[in-house]
Amino acid sequence: MITTAFLQGQGPRWLRHEERLLAEGLDRIGIPIRFYVLKRIQRRQLPLGRETMVAGDMDAMHGAMSQLRIPIPYADDYPASLREYLRRTVWTSTLGEVERALAADMAPTFVKPARRRKNFTGTVCYSERDIAALGNISRRQEVWCSDIVTWIAEFRVYVIDRRIVGVSRYSGDRSTSPDMSVIESAVATYRDSGTAPIAYGIDFGVLHTGETALVETNDGYALGAYEIDADLYTELVTRRWCELLTTAES
């Protein structure tokens, strides 16, 4: 049972949108809130335990997990069980391999880091010069690559267990809607695979062909929020954090 929640920020007036939603939701269920800044996590100055919840950005969450001996979850952006919903080819490579392939006239490719600690933003690379423009990044870094497709609109779907608790558009044509039967099928498939976290976000988009396709999955422990009810977002983040606590090494 969570008895205290630590939210990243210097106080209630200096919070990101996500922490504002959590502050509102946690207050309604009577969980006391304390605020912290990243350096306090890095210095292990917070009294974290099995009855405390932590919310914040990726660096803060990974710092808290390290202190609590929680293994950091693998960044499974494209789960194997959901490959049929991608509607495009997605593969892993290294930055160096992509650079060499582009120099040898590989077709333009979308490239993004394959780790949670992202040191560059996903981008379309047309030639090896685009890789060079990323700067001094190890060419051994693992990356996700995918065919280039045209998205008409993109949506974040919020899931708790098997429940879709919200869908919010974050880019694209406001007159376009996704095929909910495809999304419901993907959510059921993911849960049945045994690899889905208890609570997460899963992004879908509508392609120029009209198909609804998986963009990527996003773990619930540091999930960006668009339009979602504060109580539902609080339930989502809290459920995922409680699940992570069960994986802590003794």
C-alpha positions, 0 to 999 in steps of 0.5 A, a space after each residue: 500500500 502506498 503511503 507517500 508519493 514523491 513527485 518531481 518538481 520544486 513545489 505545486 506551482 512548478 510541476 510538469 503537466 504529468 505531475 500536476 495530474 498526479 498531484 490532483 489524483 493523489 490528493 483525491 485518494 488521500 495519499 500525502 505528496 512530497 516534492 523533490 528535485 533530481 539531485 536529491 534522487 541522484 544523491 539518494 537523499 529521499 527515504 524511499 521504500 516499498 510503501 513510497 511512490 516516485 513519479 518524474 522524468 526518465 532520469 529520476 525514475 531510473 535513479 529511484 529504481 537503482 536505489 530500490 534495486 528495481 531492474 530497469 525494464 527493457 525498452 520494448 517499443 515494438 513487442 514481438 507479439 504486436 509486429 502484425 500491427 506495425 504495417 511496416 518493416 521495423 528492425 534493429 541495427 547499430 548507428 554504424 551499420 545504418 551509416 554504412 548502408 546509407 552510404 551504399 544507397 539504402 533507401 531513406 530510413 527512420 532511425 531512433 535510439 533503442 534504449 530508454 535513455 535517448 541521446 538523440 531524437 528519432 529522425 528520418 535519415 536520407 544519407 550518411 550525412 544525416 548520421 554525421 549530423 547527430 554528432 559524437 554518438 557511438 556508432 555501436 549504439 543500438 537503434 530501431 529502424 523502420 520503413 518511412 510511412 505517412 501518418 495522417 494522425 497519431 493517438 496515445 491509448 492509455 491502458 490499465 490491465 486489459 482496459 482502454 481508459 483513454 484515447 487522445 490525439 497528439 498530432 495530425 488531422 483532427 477529423 481522422 479517427 483510428 479503428 478501435 477494433 484494431 486497437 482493442 485487438 492489439 491490447 488483448 494480444 499484448 496482454 495475452 502474450 504475457 509481456 505487457 506491463 500492468 499499465 502503459 501507453 500504446 500509440 497508434 496512427 492512421 496511415 495515408 492508406 487508411 489503415 490503423 497501425 501501431 506507432 510504438 508502446 510506452 511503459 507506464 512508469 514515466 508516461 507522457 500525458 496528453 488528454 486524460 482524466 487525472 484520476 485515470 492517469 493516477 491509477 495508471 502510473 500507480 498501478 505500474 509503480 506497484 508492479 515494479 516494486 514487486 520486482 525489487 531485489 531483496 
